């Protein structure tokens, strides 16, 4: 189980998971919050571990996002080599699920915020 803090600040929703990521926890947060996100979303995985998640779980997350998301842009932050790589793999699944617009992956939250223009 992970702890996911979420912060809503005007146009930006920031989700910060801590600990070992579990697909159900992530999809639950998406189902509970994505309808409120109108403009930008950042998922900051700097304090979490994605390495136990399977390809099927990444696909499941992309399908849930595809069915709910209406916001303009999503940025993912993975500052370790493995999180950065896994998030880029997820980005490919998101493209296949036709999540529009395609999310982007960054190494720092500062880079993500710059891309979002905030």
N, C-alpha and C positions, 0 to 999 in steps of 0.2 A: 504494500500500500504506500502511496505517496501523499504528501501534503501539497496541495496546489493553492497558492494564494492568488487572488485575482483583484485587480485594481482597475477601477473605471475612472477615467479622467477626461471628461468631455468627449472628444472623438476617438480616444484610445482605450482599448481594453488590454491589460497586460496580465498574462498568466505565467506564474513562476512555480513549476513543479520542483519539489525537493525529495531526494531519495530515489529508490528504484521505481521506474515507471511501469505502470500496469495499464493495459489497454482500457479496461472497464473504467478506471478512474478518469482517464483522459476523455473517453467518450461521454461519461456522465457530465463532466464539466462542460463539454461542448454542447450537449443537449440542454443543459440548464442555462447557459449564458450566451450562446451565439446569436440567438434571436434579438438580444439587446445590443449587440455590436453593430453599429451603423457605418463606421468608417474604417478604422484600423484595429488590427489585432497583432500583438507580439506574444509569442511563446518563448520564454527565456529558459532554456534547458541548461543553463550554466551550473546549476546546483543539483542536477539529477543524473540518472544513469538510464540510458535507453538500451543498453547492450543485451538485456534479457528478452526484449520484444522480438517477436517473429515477423517474417514478411507478411503473413496473413493478418497479423494485428495492425501493421501499418496500412495495409489495404483496407481493413475494416474502418480505421480512423478516417481515411480519405473518403470512404463512402458515406460515413456519417456527416462529415463536413460538407460534402457535396450536396447532401439532402437538406441542409439547414442554413449554410452560410449565405449572407446577403451583403456583407461588408465589402469595402473596396479593395483592401490590401491586407495580406498576412505576412508577417516576418517571423522567421524562426532563428533563434540564437543558440548556437552550439559552440562553446569555446574550446572543448577538447577535440582531439583528432577524431575519436570514434563518434561522438555526438554530431559533429559537423558532417561526417560521412553518412551516418544513418539518417540525418535530417535531409540530406540531399537525395538519398534513396527514397525517402518519403515524398519529397518534392516530385520525383518522377512518377510515383503512384498517383499523386494529386493531379498531375497532367493527364494521366490515363483516365482518371475519374472526371476529367473536364471541369475541375474546380476553377472558376474564373474570378479574378485573374489568378494566374499561377503564382503561388507563394515563392518567396525568396529566402535564402539561408545566409546567415551572417555569422561571423566569429564573435562580434561584440554587440551589445545593446545599442551603443552609440552609433555604430554603422547602420543598424536596423532603423533607428529613429531618423537618421539622416535620409535614408531611402524613402521613409514615409513622409518626410518633409515636416517633422515636428521638432 
